[in-house]
């Protein structure tokens, strides 16, 4: 390996995407081993090793996923080498929403900056750029190799020898990888792709010879890997200061290409990212009236408690895991995971896992140490944790608990969603999902480039969708309703266009309390609970409720969620919409029944639907909350001050529901002291009691009352939009 003191610095770029950490990082582990063994020749690699003297960590805000217009120079000046047209705003395909909203943009900025500081502590640094990844690298190569480059000074010059990065499962990221590889091979540079190791089980340890063998049912997949506690590989240690190659002389590093410029502080970086991103402007698509245009600001002004007040970055993620273990929240996870209000009812690790600030196996080994009665090792040097406090934590030294087992269960679900994305490819984003017929061969001898569900019980379902545009409707082969779904039980009192329906859904003005609370919380905080996500996905996509193209919901979640993960988000929306890898048809959540069971005092709904906070519910228990869960049921004094409120007077749907006086045999009493009856949680099963004027009842979770079909066993209840909200 060349000496770092020679006139030419041979630079290896480490291009980071969703691996924003220094701990348990395979690329840094390999770089450190090569650098430390450069004189002894100890390391043996199956790939040629580039002769590098310096390491340049690089993060690029991808212009196709993040609106980078906030980075435009105020004068939009261009370099002498030519002008570059600014990138178009990053918008979703179906709904034209911003692909990255303000919450995730802020979380990402914090994560990137935390990583930059971690590199600096190691004696290195992180370069930040914006643009399409291949274009940024192409520009850097050009600047490195120009004979008259202004980057060549008395300090020497830089020569790029290669780019290393980790792989990703999604089609868009795969396209990036192919483009980057082409750029580098064109320039005679090495391109090396590492396996993505942020998941629970390493790909090499899966019991399948190819992705085609991946089971279409999660339970089958899980059973093939049990016991889960023994599956994760050991964590790779974080590099120590001095173990990485030196960072190149900063004056020699090619600058950000014009007309963009990169801020030099976290505050300005965040401000520039947020400048073009706000959810108020996202609603311009809906032609919202001026009074509606500031809905997010209005909700924020209410100062509602944020269930996700967490900052991004590996450091904060590690703090979070330590907090969950030390307080016993991880041990109690099985009991609290269906909560709606508070910071610790779920782990809130999903954002860190999605962006790769934490790895699932690192979380596992932290839990493992705790279960074995050992204080988990952490890179957190600031906290001098008291040993007695750790020993007093619920579950410390008690082996695997239901709570820690439940966390492992969810970590594996994230693995499964990612593997499904690999197996089915672009079908992840198609209307008819993994189960659709359009990916199957259409002519003799032709082959599909993606897999489809092959089980005879999982043939392509016939779905009726409401589409946003006439073009989308014309291109679809699905039956198309002209109005909202109408039935004897929840017929809307008026007809609206899909655009109007979607506007009311995303602004939390449907008239269904649980849905409205969740959508408002999502808009204000970038977070909403797993339980709420399941209900919202079902409400939007089910023909029994709104019957809207499920991809619009997935795209809105992509825009809003701080913990967005492509495979988990789109795979779970497919699952709930009935077009994913699930053997059961017709799952429908009843959001009123769910509110009774999980918000039995109406605390969550009234926290986020400010208009209902002063509603007098009297002494009627859960029955008295029916007007909170559906505003149209308010009567007399209860409706005072709500006259003329559209979602009270004209809800999108009316869901018949009554509260039984005593729980059904074998059922679980709701938190408000009673259980509900009516509507339906799984119309395909058709089991369970019928309330007054109701459609078929039943469905939901195993062990939660007669007529509620189990889905994934007593440990986890119903499988919905999970893996993100855990």
N, C-alpha and C positions, 0 to 999 in steps of 0.2 A: 504494500500500500504506500502511496506517495507520501512524502514528508509534508506536514502541514506548514513548514517554513519555506517551501519553494515559492517562486514568483507567481505561479498559477494555482489558484485554489480550486480543487476539484470538488464540485458541490453535488451532493445527493439531496434531492427534495423529498420530503415526507409530506404528501398531500393529505390533509385530514378532511373528513366529512362528518360522519356520525361516530367518531371514535375520539371524542374530545376529553382525553384523560392521559395521565402518565402512568398510572397504576394498572397492572394487568393489560399491558399494551404490547401485542406481538411484534409490531414494527420497531418500537423503541428497544424492545428486548433483543431483537436481532441486530439492530444497529450498534447497541452497546457491546454485545458479544463480539461483533466484528472489529469494532474499534479497540476494545481492550486486548484482543488477540491478534492485532495487526502485525506485530513483530514475531509472534510465535507460530503463526499459521495454524492455530489450533482449530479454528472453525471449519467445518466441512459442510458445504451447501450443495443442494441438487441443482442450483442455478448459478450461472456465472456471477461472480461478485464484482461490482464496479469498483474501480480504484478511486475512492473518495477520501478527501481530507476534511471536508466540512459538511455539516448537516444544516439544511434550511427547512425547518417546519413551516408549512404554508396552509392557511385556511382561506378558502374563497367563498364568499357569499354568492350562491348560484343564482344567476339572473333569471333563470326559468322558474325558480321556486320562490324567490324573494324579490320584492320590488326594490331595485337598487337606485331608483331615481333620486333618492335623498342624498346619494353620494355625488351627484353631478356638481361639477365646479360651478361656482356662481356665474362665471363668464362662459362656461361650456367651452373652454379653450381646448385646442387639439395640438398634438405634437407635430413637429415639422415633418415627421415621416408619413403624415397623412391624417385624415379625419376618420373617426369611427362614429357611426350612428348610435345614439343612445338606445338602450334596450327598451322594448315595450314592457309595460307593467306585467308582472307575473299573475295571470288570472286563470281560474279553473275553466275546464272545457265546457261543462254543461250549464253551470249557473253563473259563470263570469265573476265569481267571487275572488278577492285577493287570496292567493294560495298560502301566504303566511300573514296572519293577522298580527296585531300589536303585541299580544301577550307572548306568543312564541318568539317573535322577533326580539323582544326584550330578554327573554330567557336565553335565547341563543347568544345574544351579545354578551350577556353575563358569563355564559359558559365559555365562550371564546376568550374573553378577557381573563377569566380565571386560569385557563390553560396557558395563556401568554405569561401570566405571572408565575405559574409553575415551571415553565421552561426557563424563565429568567432566574429562578432560584437554583436551577440546575446548571447555570452558566450559559444558557442558550437563549432563544427568543422565538417568537412566532410572528411571521409576516402575515398581514391580513390584506386581502384583495377582494374585488368584486367583478363579476362577469360570468360568462360561460367558462367552465373549467378548462376545456381544451383550448379555448382562445387565450385565456390568461397564460397558460403554459407555452403556447405557440409564440406569444409576444415575448415572454421571458427568454425563450431559446434564441429568438431573433436578436434581442438586445445583448445576450451573452456573446453571440458570435459575430457581431458587427466589428469589422476591423478598426473602424474609426470610433468605436463606442466610447461615449463619455464616461462609461463605467470603468475604463482602463485608466488607472492613475498610478502615482508612485507607490501606492499600496499593492499594486499588482492587478490581476484581473481574475474573473471567475470563469470557470468552464463547467457547464452542466454535464454530469455523467449519467444521470438517471432519475427516475421518479418512482417512489414506492407508495403504495396506498392499500387500504383494505377494501375488500369486495362488498357489494351490496346486493340484495335479492331482487330489488324492484326493476322493472323494465327501463325506466328513465335513467336510473343510475347505471344500469348495464350499458346503455347507449353512451353515457359519459365515459365509461371505462374504455369502450371500443374506440371512441374518438381520441381519447388521450393516448391510447396505445398507438394509434395510427400516426399521430403527431410526433411521438417520440421515435418510433421506428423510422419515420421519414428522416429524422435528424440524426439517426444512428445512435440514439440514446437507449439505455436500458429501461424497460417498464416491468415492474414486478407487482403482482397483485397478491396480497395476503388474505387468508381466510378471516372472516369477521368473527371475532371471538368474544363478542359482548353478550352472548347468549348462555343459557343454562347448561346445555349439553353440547359438547363439541361435535361438529358434523362427522368427524372421523369415528365417533363412538356410536353413531346411529346404526341400528340393525338392518339397514337397507343398502342394497347394492346400487340403487338408483332412486331418483325422486318418484318414479312411477310406482314404486312399492309403498310409498307413504300412504298410510290408511286414510280413508276419507272421513273417518269418525275419530274424534279426539280421544275418546275412552280407549279405543283400540291402540292408538298411538301411545297413550300414557302407560297402559299395562305392559307394553313392550319394553318400557324403560324402568319400571319399578324394580327395586325400591329407589325412589328419587334421591334420597339423601346420600346415596353412594355414587351418583353418576357424574357430578361435575369434576373437571380436572382441577389440579392445583392452580392457584393464582400466580401469575407472573409478577415478580417483585418490581416495584417502581425503580427507575434508574437513580443512581446516586450522583451527587454533584461531581463533575469531572469525568463521569463515565460515558458521556456522549461526545461526539466530535465537536470542535468549536463552531460557533456561529460565524458565518461569513462577515467580513467587514461591511457594515451597513451602507456605506457610500457606494459600494459596488453592486448592491442588489437592485435589479431593475425596478423602476417605480411603477405604480398603478398607471395603466394606460388611460389617456384622456378619452372622453371628457369627464372622467371620474377622479375623485380624490378620496383618500382614506383618512378619517379622523385619527387623532393620536391619544385620545383619552376615552375611557369607558363612557363617560357622560356624553361626549359629542358623538361617539359611535352609536349609542342608543338613540340619541335625538335624531340623527340622520336616518337611521333605520325606521324610526316611528313617523318621520315627517310625512311620508305618503300613505301611511297606514292608519286608518281609523275605521271603526265599524259603522260610524254614521255615514261616511262617504260610500261604504260598501252598499248601503241601502239605496243609493241613488239609482241602482238598477231597478228598484221597485217603484221609482217615481214617488217616493214618500212625500207627503205634505210637509210644509215647513214645521208644523207643530210636532211631527213625528221624527224629524230629522235628527233631533238631539236626544233620542231615547237612551243611548248608552250613558251620556253625561247625566241625564236625569236620574237614572238608577244609581250611578256612582255617588251622586250627591246624598243618597239616603244613608251612606256609611254602613252598609250591611257588612257583617263579619265575613271575611274572606276565608274560605276553607282551604285555599292554596296560597298562603302568603310567603312562598318560598322563592329564593333566588336561584339562578342557574349556576352551574359549575361543579366540577368534581369535588372541590372542597366542601361546598354546601351539601352535596349529595352524601358525602361520607359523614358529615355532621348529622344529617337526617337519619341515617341508619343507626348511628350511635344513640341518638335520642330515642328512636323506636325501641331499641333493645333495653336501654337503661331504665326507661319508664314503664316497661312491660307492655307497651302498645303492640309490639310484634307478637308477644305471647297471646294477647287477647284478640288478635286479628280475626279469628274465626267467628267470634261473638259480635264483633263491631262492624264487619266489612260491609254490611248492608245499610250503614248509617247514611244520613243526609246532611247533618249539621256538625261542624267542628273540624279540627285540624288533624286529629289522630285516629278517626274511625277507620281510615284506610292508610296505607303506607305512604302514599304520595311520592313514590319512587319512580313512577312511570315516566315523568319528564326527563329524569336523569338517565334512565335506561334507554329511552328512545334516542337521545342525542349521543349516547355512548359515554357520558360522563361517569357512569358506573357500569360494571358488567354484572350480569345475573349471577355468575359464579362467585364474584367477590362478595355479593350480598349473601349468597349461600354459606360461604366459609366464615363470614362474620357471625351468622346465626349458629353455625356449627360450633364455633368456639364458645359462644354464649351457652349453648345447650350442654356443652361438656364442662361448664363451670370455669371457663377461662375468660379473662377480660379480653375482648376482641382487640387485636392490634389495629392501629389506625395511623394514618399519616398526619393526623391532627395533633400538632405539637403545642397548640395553645391550651388545650384542656388537660388539666392534671386531675383526671377523674379519681374520685375517692373509691378505694377498693371496697369499703363497706357499703357504699351506695350501689355498686354493681352487684354485690352478693345479696343485697336486699331486693333486687329487681325480681318481679314475678317471673318464674320460669328459669331463672339462672341455675345452671347445673342440673336441670331436671330432664334432660334429653329432649327429643323432638316433641313439641306440643302440637295441639290442633292448630294453633295460630301459626307457628313456623311451618308446619306441614302445608297449611293453606297458602302461605306465601310461595312456597316451592311449587305448589300446584299452579299458581298463577304465572310464575316465571316460566314454567314449562308451556303454558298456553301461549305465551308470547313466542316461544320457539316454534310452536306448531303453526301459528299464523304466518310466521316468516317462511317456514318450509312449504306451506300451501302456496304462498306467493311465488316461490321458486318453481313449484310443480305446475301451477296453472298459468303463470306468466301474465300476459296482458288481460286475461279473463278476469283478473282482480278488479278491473275498472269497467267492465262491460255490464250492460243492463241485466242480461240474463245470467250473469255471474258464472261461478264454477260449474253450475249445473246446466247451463244453456247448450243448445244444439249447434250454435253458429260456428263453434270451433271444430266441429267434427268434419271429416272429409266430405266434400260436396261433389267431387267427380271421381271417376274410377282411377285408382292408383294415386290419388292425391293424399297428402298427409298434413295434418294440422301441426302447427309449431307449438301448440300448447295442449296440455292435458285437459280432460273433462272427467267429471264423475262417471264412473263406469258401472256402479251398482244398479241393477234393474229397479230398485226401489227409489232411485234418485234421478229419474229421468227429468228432462227439462219441464218445469212447472209452467202452467198457463197462468200468466199474471195480467192483471188489468192495471195500467198505470196512467196517471195524469202527468202530462208533459208540460214543460215550461214554454216551448215554442212550437209553432206549427211545423217547422222543419224537423224537429226531434220527433214529433208525432208521426210525420210522414215517413221517416226513416225506420220507425219501429214496426215490428210485426205483431206487437201485443195488441189485444183489444183495448179500445180507448173510450173511457166514459166521457160524457160531455159536461157533467156536473159532479159535485161531491157525491161520494157513495151515499145512496139512499136506502134505508131499510125501515122496517116498522119500528125499530127501537131507537135509532139515533139519526133519523133523517134531519139534515140541516134545514133551518127555516128559510134559507135563501141560497141562491147559487152564486158562486164566485169563480173567477178565473184562477188558474193554477198559480199565476203570479201573485194574486191577492192572498190566496191561501198560504203560499210559502212566506210571504211577507209577514203574515200574522203568526206563523209558526216561529220564525227566527226572532221576532220581536217579543215573543212571549205574551201574545194576546189572543190565544185560542179559546179561552174560557174554561180550560181544564187546568186546575190549580197546580198539580204536580208538573205538568208539561211547561206551563208558563214560568213557574219558579226556576226550573232547570234551565230553560233557554235564556232567561235573564241573568242567572248566575254565570252561565257560560259566556255570555257577551261581556259581562263586567270583569270577570276574573280569569277567564280562559280555562275554567275547570268546572266540572260537575260530576257527581258521584257515578259509580258504575250502575247502581240501581236506577238512577234517573236516566242515564244514557240508554239503557235497555228500553225503558218506557217511551222515551222520545223517539227512538228509532222505530219502534213498533207503531207508535201513533202516526208518524208521518207516512210510513210505507204500507201499512196494512190496509187492504181494501175495506175492512170493517170500520176504519176511521177516515183517514185522508186519502190513502191510495196514491200518494205522490211518488214519482220516480225517486227511488231510494238514493241514487247517486247525488241528488241535490243535498240531501242530509249529510252524506259523507263528505261532500265538498265544503259545506258550511262548518262542519266539525274540523276539517282540515284547516280552514281559515282561523277558527277561534281557539282551538285547543292548545294549551301550553305544552301538553304531553303527546302531541300528534306523532303517531308512528304509522307509516303508510300501510304496512301489512296488517297490523292490528286493526286500524280504523276501517279500512275497506273490507277486510275479511269479516269483521264483526258486523258491519252494516249488512253485508250479504247474508250472514247467518240469520239475523233478525228478520230481514226482508224475505227470507225463504228461498233464496237463490244460491245459497252457499253450500258448504259441505256439511249437511245435516240431514239425517234420514227422516225427520218429521216434517210434516206439512202444516201450514195454517196456524202457526203460533201467533197468538194475539195477546198482548198484555192489556189488562183493564186498568188504566191509570187511576181510576177512582178507588178501586179495590186495593191497588198497590199503595195509594196514599193512606188509606185506612190502616194498612198493615205496617207501613214503614214511617208514617208521619202522623201517628194516631192522635197527636195533640195539635196538629196543624202548624207546628213551629216553623218548619221549613218553608211551607207555602207562604205563610204570612211574613216571613223574613224577607222574601224576595218579591212578592206581589204586594207592593206597598199599599195599593188601593184597598187591600183586605185587612190591613193591620187593625183597623178600628172596628171591624165587624163584631157585633155582639153575638156571641154564640150561646149564651145562656148556660144552663146546667145540663144540657142534653147529651153530654159526652161526645162520642164520635158522631152520633146522629146530628148533634148540633153543629158539626163541622161540615156537613154536606154542602152548605153554601160557600164554604171556603174552598172545597175541592171542586165545586162547579158553581160559579157565581150566579148562574141563571136560577138556581134554587133558593136564592135569598128572597125573603118575603118581608113585607111591612117595614118595621124599623131597621131590620138588618140591611135593607137595601138603601138606606138613607145615605145620600151623597154619591150614589153610584148610578143614579138615573141618567140614561143616555150614554153610558159607557158601552161601547160596541160589543166587547167580549162578554159583558154581562147580559145585554139585551139580545145579542145575536151570536152565541157561541158557534164555533165551527161544527161541533157535534154536541149532542146531548146524550149522555150515557145513563140509562136507567140503572139505579142502584139503591138498595136498601140495606140497613144494618140489622143483622140478626141479633136477637136478645142474648142468645147463648151460643157458644161455638159449636160447630158440628162435631160429632164424635171423631176423635183422632186429629182434629184440626188444631191450629195454633191461635190463641187469642191475640188479637191485634193490640198494639201498644196502647190504644185508647180504651181498651177494656171490652171490645166487641169485635166480631168479625163481620165482613160484608158478604153480600149475596147479590148476584146478578152480573150482567155483562158476561164476559168470558175471557179466560186467559189462554185457552187453547181450543178453538172452535172445532178443529179437526177431530179431537178426541170426543167432544160432545158429551162429556160426563159432568156430573156435579148438579147442584140444585139450580132451579130456575126461580129467580125473583119475579116480582110482579112486572109483567110486560117485558120480560127480558128475552134475549137470545140465548143460545145454548151456553151453559156455564162450564166451569172446570179449568183445567190447565194450570200451568205455573211451575211451582217447585215441589219436589218430592218432600213429603212429610209436612206440608203446610195445609192440610185439610182435605177432606174427600173431594174428588173431582179435580184435584191438582196433580197433573202428571209429572213425575220426576224426570229430570233431564240428565244430570250428571252425578246423581247420588247424594247422600245425606250431607257430605262434606261441603258441597259447593252450591247446591240449589240450581237455579236456572242459569244457563249459559247465555249471556247476552253480549253487549258491547264491553267485553272484559279485556284484561291485559293492559289496558291503558289507565284505568282509574284505580288501579290497585296501589 
